């Protein structure tokens, strides 16, 4: 899997553009992915904040992450406009029978694909070698386009998870 997602982000959006990342616990099918991208395009085309069009962007990344972005240099995203995006995501949850608001479900890049793991099993996964300090983690807590470009996919050891996970110590046989 190539991590060239940055190329798909809108170049004309400011680095301070707000970002919302919704992660599915499973990979969407091709037909679901096509429908999700249609729904995102339709939503972004009609997204308004107090009657003013929102300069928005929506896309599905890696078949599992729904990204919404708003460049607030053009118009401020109000509570009502944020609520409308949440309604869209809830509609997707219902339609595709997935959970998109579960922040306890973490995503990693393991053995060439996205793997999800409950936060409660993080130390078990580390103790059994499923994840390492260098394992790539999808940090869905990023808030801006600039943060997404630099800190969305990063090694566990460089993420907020580093303080929550205990990796086994490797003992050297060298004397």
Phi, psi and omega in degrees: 000126178269138181262055179265029181300332181303327180294336180273347178285145183293119182295333182278357178274139180292152178299337180276001180304136181287143182232139173233128181242126178242121184255132175272149177284355179214162175288135176284149174290167180298317180293323176294317181299318178298315180294320178298315180295325175296315180297320179295315180298316179297315180298309183300326180291340181240007183291123181230155173229109183053043176083355180257130180301137175273132173283096188241167180212140175216141180200159175255124180249140176053023177067012188214346184240121177266123182247128170242142181219142177227126176270104186280003172293330181277315178201143180288139177271113182274175177301320180295320180288327174293317177302322180294325178290323177295321177299320177300313182295320177296323176297319178295319177303312181293316184293320187254004176054054177227165172254128181244357181248009183278097182279356177272355180261118185257148180243137180228158173260105185231130178052043174080010178208165177285128176237139178252150186212132176295142178307323182297343181254010183301310182292325175299315180297321179292316181297331182259011174077009178292321174238147180238170176303330182272353181301134181285134183240140176269104183274088184283008179271358180298147186245342183230166177300317180299318177295322180296319180295326186253338188226015179285312180246114183208161179298146179309318184297342180257005183254175176297340179291338184306325180276353182255353186238143177247115177268143178296144178282133176269122182265126180279142177271001181283136179237000000 
